[in-house]
């Protein structure tokens, strides 16, 4: 499975220290496995089947897409718990 990041997600990861960014990337890579791991929940109020992954105080908003018969994990946004849902 291919993993794609939005511009906002890349920007947030670039501002973090290396250890924290690596922790988030490892958690995202586990989402791309055949059986996704982590604290995952479907988000209410969206028609595009968005989900969120909880990693400590951070949240990763993502969705699964299928593009030309290839499954793609698209990371929409990453942020702090209090700011990501606004």
Buried (B, 14 or more C-beta within 10 A) or exposed (E): EEBEBBEBBEEBBEEBEEEBBEBBBEBBEBBBEEEBEEEBEEBEEEEEEBBBBBBEEBBBBBBBBEEEEEEBBBBBBBBEEEEBEE
